[in-house]
Amino acid sequence: MTRTTSDVEGVRVFFAQGALQLISALVTFIGSMLILLLTDWVLATAVIGIIVLIGIVFGFIFTRLCPLFWRVQHNLGILNDILQE
């Protein structure tokens, strides 16, 4: 029961805050890139290259940390089940 309540609360918080922040960040990013491209296309290509590099690094880190996160979540669920009894 605790696991279900926690999952429902996480989904509620995501849709209440996370989705709105994601849309806001995407609009800000796209607007900034358009202004940068119109101002200085050489600098814009350098910035886009750096952003792609950062994305690759984050993707690598995320693929390494995701299984660890799920293992911790599973163990936390087991612990909550034991404590609830």
N, C-alpha and C positions, 0 to 999 in steps of 0.2 A: 504494500500500500504506500509506503514511504517513497519508494522509487517512482511510482506512478504520479504521486503528488508533485514530486520534484521535477519530473519530466513535463508535466502540464504547466507548472509555473515557469519553467525555462522557455517553453514555446510561447507562453503569454508575454513574457518579458521581451522575447525576440521580436514579436510582431508589434508590440507597443513602442519599443524604442529602437531596436536594431535595424529594422527595415527602413524606418524613417531616416536614421542616421546614414545608412548605406546609400539611399537615394540622394540625400543631401551631399554626401562626399563625392558621389559620381558626377553630379551636376557641377560642383565646384571644380573637380579635376578636369572635366571636359572643357569648361569655360576657361580655366587657366591655360590649358594647352592651346586652345584656339587663340587666345590673346598672345601667348608666347610665339606661336607660329606666325601671326600677323606682324609682330614686333621684330623678331629676329629669328629667321628660320634656321640659321647655323646653330645658335644656342639651343633652339627647340630640338634639333636632331640629337645634340649631345645629351640633353635632359631626357629625352625619350629612350636613348640607349642606356642611360644609367637606371632609369625606371625599369626597363626590361631586365637588366642585370639583377636589380633588387628583387624583382618578381621571381626570377629563377632561384635565387638564394632562399627566399621565403618558401617557395615550393619544395625545395630540398629539405629545409628544416621541418616544414609541416608534415611531409611524408614520413620523416623519422619520428616526430613527436606524436602523431595521431594514434599509433598503436599503444604507446605508453599512456596516453590520456584515456583510451578506452579500457585499458587494464586497471587503471586507478579507479575509474567510474564503476567498473564491475566489482572490485574489491570494496569500494565504499558502499555499494548496494548490499553486498553480503554482510558487511559490518552493521548497516542500518537494520537489516532483517534480524540479526542476532540481538541487537539492542532493543528492538521493538518487542521481542518475545518476553 
